[in-house]
Amino acid sequence: MINGDVNEFIDGLHYGDERFFLYDGNKYFLQGYCVDGKPMLELYVIENPEVDFEWRMISDNGEYPVEEFENAEIFNGKSFWDIEREIEWLDD
């Protein structure tokens, strides 16, 4: 991960922390919050109106679905761990 520690990036997701990052020319926003009392992670592309992308998952077990995010092949068929070295963590 560029500009950050990948373990810190992931650890914060367990608490619903917001994350901004760049990958493959797109700026992403990842956040956690609760919907009807259930934790949800939501990811979408910002600052690129040509890309209509978003991913979200609601958890039934009371914890943010971090592992599901890590393993989802949502980045052109690749998972977070497949592209981790190419991600630039932003402070926005």
Contact map, one row per residue, 1 for C-alpha under 8 A:
11111100000000000000000000000000000000000000000000000000000000000000000000000000000111111000
11111000000000000000000000000000000000000000000000000000000000000000000000000000000011111000
11111000000000000000000000000000000000000000000000000000000000000000000000000000000000011100
11111101100000000000000000000000000000000000000000000000000000000000000000000000000000011000
11111111100000000000000000000000000000000000000000000000000000000000000000000000000000000000
10011111110000000000000000000000000000000000000000000000000000000000000000000000000100000000
00001111111000000000000000000000000000000000000000000000000000000000000000000000000000000000
00011111111100000000000000000000000000000000000000000000000000000000000000000000000000000000
00011111111110000010000000000000000000000000000000000000000000000000000000000000000000000000
00000111111111000000000000000000000000000000000000000000000000000100000000000000000000000000
00000011111111100000000000000000000000000000000000000000000000000000000000000000000000000000
00000001111111111000000000000000000000000000000000000000000000000000000000000000000000000000
00000000111111111100000000000011000000000000000000000000000000010100000000000000000000000000
00000000011111111000000000000000000000000000000000000000000000111100000000000000000000000000
00000000001111111000000000000001000000000000000000000000000000010000000000000000000000000000
00000000000111111100000000000011100000001000000000000000000000010000000000000000000000000000
00000000000111111110000000000011000000000000000000000000000000000000000000000000000000000000
00000000000010011111000000001111000000000000000000000000000000000000000000000000000000000000
00000000100000001111100000001110000000000000000000000000000000000000000000000000000000001110
00000000000000000111110000111100000000000000000000000000000000000000000000000000000000001111
00000000000000000011111000111000000000000000000000000000000000000000000000000000000000111100
00000000000000000001111111110000000000000000000000000000000000000000000000000000000000111100
00000000000000000000111111110000000000000000000000000000000000000000000000000000000001110000
00000000000000000000011111000000000000000000000000000000000000000000000000000000000001000000
00000000000000000000011111100000000000000000000000000000000000000000000000000000000000000000
00000000000000000000011111110000000000000000111100000000000000000000000000000000000000000000
00000000000000000001111011111000000000000000111100000000000000000000000000000000000000000000
00000000000000000001111001111100000000000011110000000000000000000000000000000000000000000000
00000000000000000111100000111110000000000011110000000000000000000000000000000000000000000000
00000000000000000111000000011111000000001111000000000000000000000000000000000000000000000000
00000000000010011110000000001111100000001110000000000000000000000000000000000000000000000000
00000000000010111100000000000111110000111100000000000000000000010000000000000000000000000000
00000000000000010000000000000011111000111000000000000000000000000000000000000000000000000000
00000000000000000000000000000001111111110000000000000000000000000000000000000000000000000000
00000000000000000000000000000000111111110000000000000000010000000000000000000000000000000000
00000000000000000000000000000000011111000000000000000000000000000000000000000000000000000000
00000000000000000000000000000000011111100000000000000000000000000000000000000000000000000000
00000000000000000000000000000000011111110000000000000000011101000000000000000000000000000000
00000000000000000000000000000001111011111000000000000000011101111000000000000000000000000000
00000000000000000000000000000001111001111100000000000001111000011000000000000000000000000000
00000000000000010000000000000111100000111110000000000001110000011100100000000000000000000000
00000000000000000000000000000111000000011111000000000111100000000000000000000000000000000000
00000000000000000000000000011110000000001111100000000111000000000000000000000000000000000000
00000000000000000000000000011100000000000111110000001110000000000000000000000000000000000000
00000000000000000000000001111000000000000011111100111100000000000000000000000000000000000000
00000000000000000000000001111000000000000001111110000000000000000000000000000000000000000000
00000000000000000000000001100000000000000000111110000000000000000000000000000000000000000000
00000000000000000000000001100000000000000000111111100000000000000000000000000000000000000000
00000000000000000000000000000000000000000000011111110000000000000000000000000000000000000000
00000000000000000000000000000000000000000000000111110000000000000000000000000000000000000000
00000000000000000000000000000000000000000000100111111000000000000000000000000000000000000000
00000000000000000000000000000000000000000000100011111100000000000000000000000000000000000000
00000000000000000000000000000000000000000001100000111110000000000000000000000000000000000000
00000000000000000000000000000000000000000111100000011111000000000000000000000000000000000000
00000000000000000000000000000000000000000111000000001111100000000000000001000000000000000000
00000000000000000000000000000000000000011110000000000111110000000000000000000000000000000000
00000000000000000000000000000000000000011100000000000011111000001000000000000000000000000000
00000000000000000000000000000000001001111000000000000001111100011000000000000000000000000000
00000000000000000000000000000000000001110000000000000000111111111000000000000000000000000000
00000000000000000000000000000000000001100000000000000000011111100000000000000000000000000000
00000000000000000000000000000000000000000000000000000000001111100000000000000000000000000000
00000000000000000000000000000000000001100000000000000000001111110000000000000000000000000000
00000000000001000000000000000000000000100000000000000000001111111000000000000000000000000000
00000000000011110000000000000001000000111000000000000000011001111100000000000000000000000000
00000000000001000000000000000000000000111000000000000000111000111111100000000000000000000000
00000000010011000000000000000000000000001000000000000000000000011111110000000000000000000000
00000000000000000000000000000000000000000000000000000000000000001111111000000000000000000000
00000000000000000000000000000000000000000000000000000000000000001111111100000000000000000000
00000000000000000000000000000000000000001000000000000000000000001111111100000001000000000000
00000000000000000000000000000000000000000000000000000000000000000111111100000011100000000000
00000000000000000000000000000000000000000000000000000000000000000011111110000011100000000000
00000000000000000000000000000000000000000000000000000000000000000001111111000111000000000000
00000000000000000000000000000000000000000000000000000000000000000000001111111111000000000000
00000000000000000000000000000000000000000000000000000010000000000000000111111110000000000000
00000000000000000000000000000000000000000000000000000000000000000000000011111111001000000000
00000000000000000000000000000000000000000000000000000000000000000000000011111100000000000000
00000000000000000000000000000000000000000000000000000000000000000000000011111110000000000000
00000000000000000000000000000000000000000000000000000000000000000000000111111111011000000000
00000000000000000000000000000000000000000000000000000000000000000000011111101111111000000000
00000000000000000000000000000000000000000000000000000000000000000000111110100111111100000000
00000000000000000000000000000000000000000000000000000000000000000000011000000011111100000000
00000000000000000000000000000000000000000000000000000000000000000000000000000111111110000000
00000000000000000000000000000000000000000000000000000000000000000000000000100111111111100000
10000100000000000000000000000000000000000000000000000000000000000000000000000001111111100000
11000000000000000000000000000000000000000000000000000000000000000000000000000000011111100000
11000000000000000000001100000000000000000000000000000000000000000000000000000000001111110000
11000000000000000000111000000000000000000000000000000000000000000000000000000000001111111000
11110000000000000000111000000000000000000000000000000000000000000000000000000000000001111100
11110000000000000011110000000000000000000000000000000000000000000000000000000000000000111110
00100000000000000011110000000000000000000000000000000000000000000000000000000000000000011111
00000000000000000011000000000000000000000000000000000000000000000000000000000000000000001111
00000000000000000001000000000000000000000000000000000000000000000000000000000000000000000111
